[in-house]
Each structure stands twice: as C-alpha cells, then as structure tokens.
Amino acid sequence: MPTVLLVRHGRTTANASGVLAGWTPGVGLDDTGRGQVEGLGARICAASLSIARIVSSPLQRCQESAGALTEKAAPGIPVESDDRLGECRYGSWTGRKLSELSKEELWRVVQDQPSAARFPDGDEFPGESMAGMQARALEVIREVDAQVEAAHGAHAVWVAVSHGDVIKAILADAAGAHLDQFQRIQVDPASVSVVRYTARRPFLLRSNDTGGDLSSLLPPPPAAEGEQDTDGAPDDGDAAVGGGAGAVGAAVG
C-alpha cells in the first residue's frame, strides 16, 4: 500500500497560449514551468520523502519535469517511461486553439458527459476515448503500485508524472466518482496530488497541491510491540473514525 505522488508537468508555451498540445512532439517547459518543477522538487526534498521510483509520460514536457524532480529530490533514481501515462490522444483536435475547439459540438460532450467522448482521428494523430484514457492510466498506476510494494514495502513513496486530464481521471476513480464528474477536479501545472491504494479502497490524500508542506506524507513510526496502531493512516483500508489525528499529529503525538 505505497503512496503515489501524481505530478502534472510544469507549464509549457502551449499551456500559456491556449493550444491543445496533445502528443505534439517538441513541447517543452517554458521558464515558468521549469521554475515550478524545481520548486516542487525542493518541497519533496525538504519533506525528506524517499522516492522509490519515478514513472513518466514519454512526452517531452513530462520527461523534463521528471528529470528536474530526480535532480532535486531523487538523485540516482532513473526516470522510467510508460505510454499509458501519456496525454489523452486528441486526434484531429491536436495543436488547435481551445477557444476554437470550444465551438465544436464534441466540446459539450467532453464537458458534460466525458465518458461518451471520443476524439476523432486526424491525419497525423490518432484519436482516443476519454474512457480508454482513464482505463490505461489506472492500469499502469495499479500495476506500478503493486510492484513498488513488492520491492520496497507498504510505506514506499513513488512518483507518476503525467498530464492534467490523465491525472483528473485517476483522481476521480480514487474519490469514487464517475468519469462524468472528473471535470469538477482541477489539476494545475506542477501540482501534486496524492493517492494511497489499499485492499479495500483508495484514499485521496491530497489534490492539486501547489505549495503545501509535504512532510505529513512521511510514514508513521511503527507501533511498539503489543500496541495498536491508531494513527489513522489508511494502511489496511479502514478509515479512522472521527477523522483521526492526521499523519503529522500522529508522528509528533
């Protein structure tokens, strides 16, 4: 039952100009985006979080973000690439202005019933359904999470670097929400959202965090022999009745 930090890449020129980048090659971080991910790396480092693995979308903006995190917070940990963490395949929408796309009939489906939305194939880029995007993203998250637990134990922390819509789809699932509700979730550039999967249910620990102290994500100290662990951490899938003291309170209490 490790903890996964879901990191969106830092800002790009496409984000700043309102263009849907999709799988367009060569879209990297701008100066603001580089500063954002360096700041996040510093926050992870300051929290003394030990990162077991970093898995990233293969797209340039995510690879650059993951590299910055590795340099700041996880030196020596290689960045692994997995296409399943890649951006939604927007097909013929790729490279177009959002202001233009908002006039398309499909735009309303994407906004109001994304589970029914499929982006049309283009000459250069294939399309994909949003449901298909969510399915492959959840597949890789669950798969790597199980591998991390087997190799590093239940209190391990790992990082997945991906894109806004992909992370929103993962968070909707973690919160028990239908994909049709995922547009209610905000995921900003260089934000970190945190999920812990257990045998009974996922726990959504943070969402769209762009500046908070991450030290509460440190694993709690082990309970003394014969003592019951009452820190409220969702290790076995049971939630703390009354809300619990939180990780920080348990650690210092």
C-alpha positions as CSV (number, residue, x, y, z in Angstrom):
1,M,0.0,0.0,0.0
2,P,2.6,2.6,-1.1
3,T,1.8,6.3,-1.7
4,V,1.8,7.7,-5.2
5,L,2.5,11.3,-5.9
6,L,0.7,12.3,-9.1
7,V,2.6,15.2,-10.6
8,R,1.4,17.2,-13.5
9,H,4.2,18.6,-15.7
10,G,5.2,22.3,-15.4
11,R,3.8,25.0,-17.6
12,T,4.6,25.0,-21.3
13,T,4.3,27.5,-24.1
14,A,1.2,25.6,-25.3
15,N,-0.4,26.0,-21.9
16,A,0.3,29.7,-21.9
17,S,-1.0,30.2,-25.4
18,G,-4.2,28.1,-25.0
19,V,-3.2,25.4,-27.5
20,L,-4.1,21.7,-27.0
21,A,-0.7,20.2,-27.3
22,G,-1.7,16.5,-27.0
23,W,1.0,14.3,-28.5
24,T,2.7,17.0,-30.5
25,P,6.5,16.4,-30.2
26,G,8.8,19.1,-29.0
27,V,6.5,20.8,-26.5
28,G,8.8,21.5,-23.5
29,L,8.6,23.5,-20.4
30,D,8.9,27.3,-20.5
31,D,10.8,29.3,-17.9
32,T,7.9,29.4,-15.6
33,G,7.4,25.7,-15.9
34,R,11.0,24.9,-15.1
35,G,10.8,27.1,-12.0
36,Q,7.6,25.3,-11.0
37,V,9.0,21.8,-11.1
38,E,12.3,22.8,-9.5
39,G,10.2,24.3,-6.6
40,L,8.2,21.0,-6.3
41,G,11.5,19.0,-6.2
42,A,12.7,21.3,-3.4
43,R,9.5,20.7,-1.5
44,I,9.8,16.9,-1.8
45,C,13.4,17.1,-0.7
46,A,12.6,19.4,2.3
47,A,10.0,16.8,3.4
48,S,12.6,14.1,3.4
49,L,10.5,11.9,1.3
50,S,12.4,8.9,-0.1
51,I,11.3,8.2,-3.7
52,A,11.4,4.6,-4.7
53,R,10.5,5.0,-8.4
54,I,9.7,7.7,-10.9
55,V,7.5,6.8,-13.9
56,S,6.6,9.3,-16.5
57,S,4.7,10.0,-19.7
58,P,7.1,9.8,-22.6
59,L,6.2,13.3,-23.8
60,Q,8.9,16.0,-23.5
61,R,7.2,18.2,-21.0
62,C,6.8,15.3,-18.6
63,Q,10.3,14.0,-19.2
64,E,11.7,17.4,-18.4
65,S,9.6,17.7,-15.3
66,A,10.5,14.2,-14.1
67,G,14.2,15.0,-14.7
68,A,14.0,18.1,-12.6
69,L,12.4,16.1,-9.8
70,T,15.0,13.5,-10.0
71,E,17.8,16.1,-9.8
72,K,16.3,17.8,-6.8
73,A,14.6,15.1,-4.8
74,A,15.7,11.6,-6.0
75,P,19.3,11.6,-7.3
76,G,20.2,8.3,-8.8
77,I,16.6,7.2,-9.4
78,P,16.1,6.7,-13.2
79,V,13.1,8.1,-14.9
80,E,11.0,5.3,-16.4
81,S,8.7,6.0,-19.4
82,D,5.3,4.4,-19.9
83,D,3.0,5.4,-22.8
84,R,0.0,4.6,-20.6
85,L,0.8,7.8,-18.6
86,G,0.8,9.8,-21.9
87,E,-1.6,12.6,-22.7
88,C,-5.1,11.8,-24.0
89,R,-4.9,11.2,-27.7
90,Y,-6.9,14.2,-29.0
91,G,-6.6,13.2,-32.7
92,S,-7.6,16.0,-35.1
93,W,-8.0,18.4,-32.1
94,T,-4.3,18.3,-31.6
95,G,-2.5,21.6,-32.0
96,R,-5.7,23.7,-32.2
97,K,-6.7,26.6,-30.0
98,L,-9.0,25.9,-27.1
99,S,-11.0,29.0,-28.0
100,E,-11.7,27.4,-31.4
101,L,-12.4,23.9,-30.1
102,S,-15.0,25.3,-27.6
103,K,-17.3,25.9,-30.6
104,E,-17.2,22.3,-31.6
105,E,-20.3,20.1,-30.8
106,L,-17.9,17.5,-29.2
107,W,-16.8,20.1,-26.7
108,R,-20.1,19.9,-24.9
109,V,-19.8,16.1,-24.6
110,V,-16.3,16.4,-23.2
111,Q,-17.6,18.9,-20.6
112,D,-20.9,17.2,-19.7
113,Q,-20.5,13.5,-20.4
114,P,-16.8,12.7,-21.0
115,S,-17.4,9.0,-20.6
116,A,-19.2,9.2,-24.0
117,A,-16.5,11.4,-25.7
118,R,-14.1,10.0,-28.3
119,F,-11.7,12.4,-30.1
120,P,-11.7,12.0,-33.9
121,D,-8.7,10.5,-35.7
122,G,-6.6,13.0,-37.6
123,D,-4.2,12.6,-40.4
124,E,-1.2,12.8,-38.1
125,F,-2.5,11.9,-34.7
126,P,-5.0,9.1,-33.7
127,G,-7.9,9.8,-31.5
128,E,-8.9,8.1,-28.3
129,S,-11.9,7.9,-26.0
130,M,-11.7,9.5,-22.6
131,A,-12.8,6.3,-21.0
132,G,-10.0,4.5,-22.8
133,M,-7.5,7.1,-21.4
134,Q,-8.8,6.5,-17.9
135,A,-8.6,2.7,-18.2
136,R,-5.0,2.6,-19.4
137,A,-3.9,5.2,-16.8
138,L,-5.4,3.3,-13.9
139,E,-3.9,0.1,-15.3
140,V,-0.3,1.4,-15.1
141,I,-0.9,3.1,-11.7
142,R,-2.2,-0.1,-10.1
143,E,0.5,-2.1,-11.8
144,V,3.4,0.0,-10.7
145,D,1.9,0.5,-7.2
146,A,1.9,-3.3,-6.7
147,Q,5.5,-3.6,-8.0
148,V,6.6,-0.8,-5.6
149,E,5.0,-2.5,-2.6
150,A,6.6,-5.9,-3.5
151,A,10.0,-4.3,-3.9
152,H,10.1,-1.6,-1.3
153,G,7.3,-2.3,1.2
154,A,4.0,-0.8,2.2
155,H,5.3,2.6,3.2
156,A,7.2,3.3,0.0
157,V,6.6,6.5,-2.0
158,W,6.7,6.8,-5.8
159,V,6.1,9.4,-8.4
160,A,4.0,9.3,-11.6
161,V,4.4,12.3,-13.9
162,S,1.6,12.9,-16.3
163,H,-0.9,15.3,-17.7
164,G,-3.9,17.2,-16.5
165,D,-6.8,15.2,-17.9
166,V,-5.0,11.9,-17.1
167,I,-4.4,12.8,-13.5
168,K,-8.0,14.1,-13.2
169,A,-9.3,10.8,-14.4
170,I,-7.1,8.9,-11.8
171,L,-8.3,11.2,-9.0
172,A,-12.0,10.7,-10.0
173,D,-11.6,7.0,-9.7
174,A,-9.8,7.4,-6.3
175,A,-12.6,9.5,-5.0
176,G,-15.2,7.0,-6.1
177,A,-16.6,9.4,-8.7
178,H,-17.8,8.5,-12.2
179,L,-15.7,9.8,-15.1
180,D,-18.5,12.1,-16.0
181,Q,-17.7,14.1,-12.8
182,F,-14.0,14.4,-13.5
183,Q,-14.3,17.9,-14.9
184,R,-15.0,19.1,-11.3
185,I,-11.4,18.4,-10.5
186,Q,-8.7,21.0,-11.0
187,V,-5.1,19.9,-11.7
188,D,-2.7,22.8,-12.2
189,P,0.8,22.7,-13.8
190,A,3.4,21.3,-11.4
191,S,0.8,20.4,-8.8
192,V,1.0,17.2,-6.8
193,S,-2.0,15.0,-5.9
194,V,-1.6,12.1,-3.6
195,V,-3.3,8.7,-3.6
196,R,-2.8,5.6,-1.4
197,Y,-4.3,2.4,-2.6
198,T,-5.4,-0.3,-0.1
199,A,-7.0,-3.7,-0.3
200,R,-10.4,-2.1,0.5
201,R,-10.4,1.3,-1.2
202,P,-8.1,4.1,-2.5
203,F,-7.5,7.1,-0.2
204,L,-7.2,10.5,-1.8
205,L,-4.8,12.3,0.5
206,R,-4.2,15.5,-1.5
207,S,-5.5,17.1,-4.6
208,N,-3.9,19.9,-6.7
209,D,-1.3,20.9,-4.0
210,T,0.8,23.7,-5.4
211,G,2.6,24.9,-2.2
212,G,1.9,22.9,0.9
213,D,4.3,21.2,3.3
214,L,4.6,17.5,2.2
215,S,6.1,16.2,5.4
216,S,2.8,14.8,6.5
217,L,3.3,12.1,3.8
218,L,6.2,10.6,5.8
219,P,5.2,7.1,7.0
220,P,4.3,7.0,10.7
221,P,6.7,5.4,13.3
222,P,6.0,1.7,13.9
223,A,3.8,0.9,16.9
224,A,5.5,-0.6,19.9
225,E,5.1,-4.3,20.4
226,G,1.6,-5.1,21.8
227,E,0.4,-1.6,20.9
228,Q,-2.4,-1.0,18.4
229,D,-1.6,1.4,15.5
230,T,-4.1,4.2,15.9
231,D,-2.6,6.9,13.8
232,G,-5.5,6.7,11.3
233,A,-3.2,6.1,8.3
234,P,-5.1,4.1,5.7
235,D,-2.8,1.1,5.7
236,D,-5.4,-1.7,5.8
237,G,-8.2,0.1,4.1
238,D,-10.1,1.1,7.3
239,A,-10.7,4.8,7.7
240,A,-10.1,6.5,11.1
241,V,-13.4,7.0,12.9
242,G,-13.8,10.7,13.7
243,G,-11.2,11.6,11.2
244,G,-8.0,10.7,13.1
245,A,-5.2,13.0,14.1
246,G,-3.6,13.1,10.7
247,A,-0.1,12.0,9.9
248,V,1.7,14.9,11.4
249,G,-0.3,14.7,14.7
250,A,0.4,11.0,14.9
251,A,4.1,11.5,14.3
252,V,4.6,14.1,17.0
253,G,1.9,12.9,19.4
